[in-house]
């Protein structure tokens, strides 16, 4: 998708391509670099007159990904000593699994929508201003 975005709006990409990988690996950068890349891709996919970074879908997606990452824990279940502890740990596991499923579903939705929008933007750019 980054290649398509570079074709449509190269000036709008704020970070070098290497940050796609480093953004997931550098501890504090994990919080904002991946979302920044998606915002730049989203803006590149928009018509030039309406170009704007971000969208509510992207914000909900990113918050769900962060929440799923923070809640994903199964160690409490392993350490449960009583039935009550196990019940609480299972509730946490179910919440964690629900967040992971929601994050996966939203990731699919974002990738699907963004790839379609970028594909259309590339086609429009190739047609030129006349737009046959």
Number of C-alpha atoms within 10 A of each C-alpha: 15 17 12 17 23 15 16 25 21 14 11 16 19 12 13 8 12 8 16 16 12 14 20 15 11 12 9 10 14 15 15 12 19 18 19 18 21 23 21 24 27 23 24 29 27 19 14 12 6 9 15 15 18 16 13 8 11 19 13 12 22 20 14 20 19 15 15 21 14 11 15 17 15 14 10 15 17 9 11 15 10 8 9 10 14 16 13 14 20 16 13 18 19 14 16 20 16 14 21 20 15 16 22 16 12 19 17 13 15 17 13 11 13 20 18 13 18 24 17 14 22 18 13 16 15 12 11 9 8 6 9 6
